[in-house]
Amino acid sequence: MNGKLKMLSEMYRQHGDFYLWLQGWPRHILYSQTTSRDRLEAKHRSIFHDEIILDLEDRRELLKLIERLMKDGHGFKVWATGSRGYHLQLIFPELLYYKEEHRKQIRKEFIKKYGCDLQKMTGLIALENEEHWKGTGKRKTLASVHNLMQNNQLPEDVLKCAEKAVYTAEEWKGAKPSEISNDWLKTDPVIDFCLNHTIPDGTGRYGTVVKNLGIAMGLCGASDAELKPIVDKIISNMSGRKASDFWGWIKSAKSGRYKSYNRLELAKWFEKNEVVLNGE
């Protein structure tokens, strides 16, 4: 069997189903639904359900992080991405016992604890042993292995913070205007997702994302000047859409036509489309 096909088959056996992607594909495809040709072409994969990725670029910080993780008793692999950065891959089997929203919060708190890039909380990462998608000519390669015989346990402080965040998120579903403040622009996970990820056509982005975020922006109390850079950035990630699509909903909400937005609809969209990231 081809080396890459064997690697992917072993990933599937160990971690369950995951998404594959190649720049230019119209969508991400589950490994279980791909052909051998798809698997050979793919350059990215989604983060495994039982996996946490710590992402950073500074080699000096990498050495400090390795030391800290080892001191905390974690086993992990260090991958050089083929660009400037490093991915530290940790496997936590107990993550499989949590629902996806809870897993995302656990990843977020763990990544925050070690001061790494929160964009790797969800999404895609470069596939192991593949040339980097930015055209550096370098492959993602295994740099070092540490304490792999260690049975990783999720830290208690991480679990407590994640549980609190999940309950808070549940309370936000169906948020009323009085609960939406200017701070919402800085703290909402869907806003953060849309600012940093490409959102392709065919994901229901207008009827769900543009509509609900536009209404929420109109209700949050921010001025048009404060909203403009946010709208412009999100639209830049939505090829084919215009800023006016957002402003229509914003102005309607500000005029009083809408009193609330559908948080549950937006939360379900976010969960369904969590792997839109073109990541390293």
N, C-alpha and C positions, 0 to 999 in steps of 0.2 A: 504494500500500500504506500502511496505517496506520503512523504513525511508530514506535509501540512495536513492532509486528510486524516492521518493517524492522530496528530496532535488535537485536531478539532473533535474527533471521535472520543478521545480520552477526556477532553473538557466536558463534553456532553455526558459522558458516563459518570464523571465525578461530581458535576455541579448542576446537572439538569439542563433544561432548554435555555437558550439565550439567543439574542439577535446578532445577525451579521449584516455588514453594510460595506458598500463601495461607493465612493463619491461618483455621482451620476446615476445611481440606482434611484428609482422613484420612491422607494420606501425601504425600511429595514425589514429583514426577513428572518423568521425563526429558523434556527439551525435545522430543526426537525422537518422544515418545509423546503429546504434548499436542495439543489442538485449538486452533484460533484463539481460541476463547472462554477456554480455560485461560490462554493466553498474555496475553490482555488483562486478565484478573483478577489474575494473579500479582503479588505484592509483593516476593518474595525470590527469590534465585538462589543456587546453590552456588558455591563458589570454583572457578574454572577450574583445570584440571590444570596449566597453565603460569603460574599467577598466585600472587603473594604479596600479602596485604593487611596493611598496617601501620595499626593503629587506635589513636587517642588522642583526648583531649578538650580538653586545655589548648592554647589558641591560641599562647601564648608558647613552649610546647614544640614546637608544630607548626613554627614558623619556624626553630627550631634544627635540627629533624629534616630539613626541606627543605634547609637549608644543608649538613648533614652528608651527605645522600644525593647531592647534587650534587657535593660534594667527592670522594665515593667513585666518581663517574662513572656513577651510575645515572640512567636515564630513567623518569619516572613521571607519573601524574595524581593530583591531590588533589581528593577529592570531599567536600563538606559533606553530612553524612548527613541533615540535616533535623531532627536532635535536637541534642545538644550536641557531638557528635564529628565526627571527620574520618577518612576512609579514604584512605590513600595506596596506589595500585594500581600494582604493578610486574609486568611480564611477563618471564618467563625461559623462552625456548623450550626450553632444555636440560632443564628439569624433566620434559618429556614422555618423556625416555629412562629415567626412574627408575620403579620400581614404587611403588604408592601409599604403602606404609608408609615407604619411603625419602623420598618427596616430603614427607610429613608431618613427618619429622624435619628435613629441610632447611628447611622453612618455620619450624619451631619455633626452630631455631638462628639463622635470619636475623632473626626477630622479637625473639628475646632480645638479639641483638647491638645492635639499635636501641631496646631498652627499651620495647616496645609490648605490647599485650594479646594474650596467648597463646591466648585463645579463638578468635581468627581464624586459628588454625593449620588448622582444618577448619570445616565447617559452612556455614551460610547467612549471606548479607549482604543488606542492603536492595538492591532492584533500582534501577538508575540511573533518574533522572528521575521516580521514584514518590514519592507522599506517604508520610511516615514512618508506620510501622505503629502507633506509640504515640499517634497522633492529634494531633501537633503542628500539623498543617495545612501543614507545610513539606515541600518536595520534596528529594530527594537530587540535588544539582546539582554540576556541574563547577566547581571553584573556581579551579584553575590547572593548567598543563601545564609540565613541565620535562624538557628533554633527550630528547624522545621519539624523536629520530633515533638516540639512543644504543642500541647493541646490548648489552643487559644481560648480564653474566656473573656467575654465582654465585661469591661470594668463596671462596677456597681454605680459609680458616679455618672457614667455615660447613660446607663439604663434609666436612672432616675430622671435625668434631664430630658431624655427622649420621651419617656412616659408623660411627663408634664406637658411637653410640647404637643404631643398627639391629642391629649384631652383639650388643650387650648384650641387647636385646629378644628376639633369637632364643634366647639362652641361657636366658631366663626362661620360655619355653614349657615347660609340664610341670613347673613349679617344685615342688620337694619342700618339706616342712615346714621343714627346717633352713635353707632359703634365704629363708623369709618372716620378716621382722622387723617390729618396730613401725614402722620407717622406711617400710615398704611403703605404709602408709596415706597418706604424704605424697608419694610418688614415683610410684605406679602410674598410668599414663595412663587406664585405664578408670575408676578411682575418680574421677579429676579430671573426666573426661568426664561421668560420671553425677551428680556434684555440681553441675555448671554447665549441664546441658542437660535439656530436657524429653524424657522417654522414653515415647512413646505406646504404647498397647496394640497388639498385632499384630506386635511386633518380636521376639517370643520372649524377652521380658524376664524372665519368671519362671523358665522352664526353663534359661535360660543365665545371665543377669546376676544375679538374686537368688540362685540356687543357688550359683554359683561364687564370687561376691563374699562371700556369707554364709559359705561354708566357709573361704575364705581369711582372712576377718576372725577366724573362730574359731581359726585356726592361727597368726595373726601375733603373739600374745602380748599384745595390748592388752586392757585391762580393759573391762568392760561400760560403765563411765562414760565411757571414752575413745571407745568405739564409738558410743554413743547419738546424739551430735549428727551424726555422719556418716550413720548409718542414717536418722535423721529427715529430714535434708536430701535424701538420695537418694529416699526415699519420697515427699517433697513434690513431686518431679519425675515421679512415677509415679501419675497419677490412677487411682483404683480399687484400688490395692494398699495393704496395711497393714504397719506396722512388724513385726508378728508374723510376717509372711512371711519376713523376714530372720532374726529371732531364732531361729526354729526351726532353720535351717541353722547359725547361729553356735553355738548350744548343742550341737547334734549333733557339730560339729567339736571343740568344747572337751571333750566327753565321751570323745573318742577314736574315735568311730564312723567319721570320715573322716580319712585321713592326708595327702591332697593334693587339689588342685582342678585342673580341666581348663583350663590356661592357653591351650592351642591353641584350644579351643572358644570361650573368651572373646575371644581375639584375633580370631578370624574374625567373631564377632558385632560387635566394635568396628569392624572394617573395613567390614562390610556396612552398618552403621547410623551412619556417620560424619556424616551430614548431618541430625541431629535438632535441631540448634541453632536456636532462634528468635532470630537475630542481627540486629544493626543493619545 
